[in-house]
Amino acid sequence: MDVRIMVETTFEDGETRTRDIGHIHRSHDEVEPENLGLCLEEAKTLLNQ
């Protein structure tokens, strides 16, 4: 499973900008409801990028 993390900003004039922050990959055996969020290590890696 590939997860894309994006930030979408809508300005007062209606303009919308999307920024791709990063992505993570999880194997199909990790796809469980408790694994859908980011773990601390994944978040730290994304912040460092």
C-alpha positions as CSV (number, residue, x, y, z in Angstrom):
1,M,0.0,0.0,0.0
2,D,1.3,3.4,-0.9
3,V,0.2,6.4,1.1
4,R,0.6,10.0,-0.2
5,I,0.7,12.8,2.3
6,M,-0.4,16.1,0.9
7,V,-1.4,19.6,2.2
8,E,-4.1,21.4,0.3
9,T,-4.5,25.2,1.0
10,T,-7.5,27.2,-0.2
11,F,-7.1,30.9,-0.2
12,E,-9.7,33.6,0.3
13,D,-9.9,34.3,-3.4
14,G,-10.7,30.6,-4.1
15,E,-7.3,29.6,-5.3
16,T,-6.3,26.1,-4.2
17,R,-2.7,24.9,-4.0
18,T,-1.6,21.4,-3.2
19,R,1.8,20.4,-1.9
20,D,3.1,16.9,-1.9
21,I,4.8,16.3,1.5
22,G,5.9,12.8,1.1
23,H,4.9,9.2,0.8
24,I,5.2,5.9,2.7
25,H,4.9,2.3,1.6
26,R,3.5,-0.5,3.6
27,S,3.3,-4.1,2.6
28,H,-0.1,-5.7,2.2
29,D,0.2,-7.6,5.4
30,E,0.5,-4.3,7.3
31,V,-2.8,-3.0,6.1
32,E,-4.8,-3.0,9.4
33,P,-6.9,-0.2,10.9
34,E,-4.3,0.4,13.6
35,N,-1.6,0.9,11.0
36,L,-3.3,3.6,8.9
37,G,-1.8,6.6,10.7
38,L,1.8,7.6,10.9
39,C,4.2,6.2,13.4
40,L,6.7,8.6,15.1
41,E,9.6,7.4,13.0
42,E,7.7,7.9,9.8
43,A,6.7,11.4,10.8
44,K,10.3,12.3,11.8
45,T,11.6,11.1,8.4
46,L,9.0,13.1,6.6
47,L,9.9,16.2,8.6
48,N,13.6,15.8,7.8
49,Q,12.9,15.7,4.1
